[in-house]
């Protein structure tokens, strides 16, 4: 398990978080961490877990070894609010889900950037993935849109 890493503190409106700097992020609020060449762990960002609400269950429609593509629905997550599709943010081979989540799904929210990862893929991240600074810009735009909607 990697040791402490540099984080970027983010605060805007009523939302704050610490974002690990050495990862890729997507506009769909996922993070990707390369564990070894081509092997990636994928999880929800703190922003995603906040928007989804309390998660109670999840499942996958793919098995380890199955090919996956960016944008492919590979499973689902269920919260108290709704059931949402879980989309892949990688292209390659599905390596499996996080077994710790089977025992304690609250890790998704309690420790989203470490123990709360969702799945692994051997392959390549979606081409439009960004670094932590790019994700800060995505968060700014997302929160601006939400605030504008609240004012309408």
Secondary structure, DSSP 8 states (H G I E B T S, - for coil): ------EEEEEETTEEEEEETTSEE-TTSEEEEEEETTEEEEEE-HHHHHHH-SEEEEEESS-TT-EE-TT-EEEEEEESS-EEEEE--EEEEEEEE-HHHHH-TTHHHHTTTTTT--EEEEEEE-TT-B-HHHHHHHHHHHHHHHHHHHH-
